Amino acid sequence: MNLTLEFDRGTLLISPRDLPDDCIPAGFVRDTRAGGRLRAMALEYRRALATLIRAGYTVDDRARAYRQLNRRPRETRVPYPHQREAHEAWLAQRRRGVVVLPTGAGKSFVAEMAIASTQRSTLVIVPTLDLVAQWASNLEHAFGPPIGLIGGGSFQIEDITVSTYDSAYLHMDRFGDRFGLVIFDEAHHLPGESMSQAAELSIAPYRLGLTATPERPDGRHQLLDTLIGPIVLRRTVTELSGEYLADYETIRIDVELSESERMAYDAARAEYRGFVETKGIRLGGPGGWRRFIEATSRSAEGRAALQAYLAQKRLAQASQSKVDRLGELLQRHKNEKLLFFTAENRAVHEISRRYLVPVITHETPTAERRAILDGLGSGRWNVVGTSRVLNEGVDMPDVSIGVILSGSGSVREHVQRLGRILRRREGKRAVLYELVTADTAESYTSERRRAHEAYR
């Protein structure tokens, strides 16, 4: 029997419809809206095609619209051993899988090796527009123009194209047949309920995921095996530091609240905790935070409790003692490049005004952000502050000193911030300071986010 396999808006259709039940490939169901033909997510393309061919069918493959390329690297680069091992492990897994390497270990070059060895139309999916521009520039340098762009008002598809996750999941039903290789940068974003469609609606038989920290608090990282493939290689900061990443040390500094701050903190915390206990809410339990927010919206007492929660959090995260200690560190490391991190825009802007240093937040325009990072790289200034946006992805100039004034309890965020200062240079020893307000909930947050071997 001759069969036809077609791509249809992010799904696959098999015709004719009278395929015996015991020959139906996994993932396919009969769709009455398509005259009873068999339909599955486009993700099933590779497995379905192999199943049908093994069963002896002749398949007219109309689903595939991607091309074989001849885009060779313009320069010869010798990979580090961990990059070579990652590429070889991915090839051995039939070009499907996730590579876990710390920030600064050269994940993007592993991607270039995958593109060069696979020679199929390639889509690189990244979290932000900054990374779209960065990847497009790097890929054009590696393979020459043109490089397609999808996102931020651009919609230009080329044999090698870079897209944001948002644009990919919104439009993959339109071009999910156009790429044979999809590379998911910062792949831990992919298993989100919406973002996963960027993988499900694509037929790409070859898939590469890149991340420093694949695990997710919601457990959905387990979907990576289905959406991309298994973890094929994993190397840690401690394994690569010294030879491929800079040597480093981490230093936790406990600071005290001033007398007035302590009184305000204790009062705010007592009000918020009293409300939580009265309502029988366990914030650390499943759904605890959602229950707290719902409860605070129902009364003036609840709204006051929410304001008290935010006030005690701000006092712990941006105490005057922290800002003063940052000034001491700026003076101690005045001849080195330093990057400091806060959890909120308000805090980073206050520090910017006090010490007259440039800062980057999610509100900073792209051109200004690039100018600030270029200035840090050129030595125009030695200090830059940020509120979260530099945690992942973006290429950073060589920075030796990091200072964490505040952040979440996320292990991923903490490891990513460490990675920002680990670009290797002969004789370099990086230092990451963590300023923690003593005798506050921040001490517990610090312990949670340091639960990684890089801090042991």
Secondary structure, 3 states (H helix, E strand, C coil): CEEEEEEECCEEEEECCCCCHHHCCCCCEEEHHHCCEEEEEHHHHHHHHHHHHHCCCEEEECCCCCCECCCCCCCCCCCCHHHHHHHHHHHHCCCEEEEECCCCCCHHHHHHHHHHHHCECEEEEECCHHHHHHHHHHHHHHHCCCCEEEECCEEECCCEEEEEHHHHHHHHHHHCCCCCEEEEECHHHCCCCCCCHHHHCCCCCEEEEEECCCCCCCCHHHHHHHHCCCEEEECCHHHHECCCECEEEEEEEEECCCHHHHHHHHHHHHHHHHHHHHCCCCCCCCCHHHHHHHHHCCCHHHHHHHHHHHHHHHHHHCCHHHHHHHHHHHHHCCCCCEEEEECCHHHHHHHHHHHCCCEECCCCCHHHHHHHHHHHHHCCCCEEEEECCCCCCCCCCCCCEEEECCCCCCHHHHHHHHHCCCCCCCCCEEEEEEEEECCCCHHHHHHHHCCCHHHC
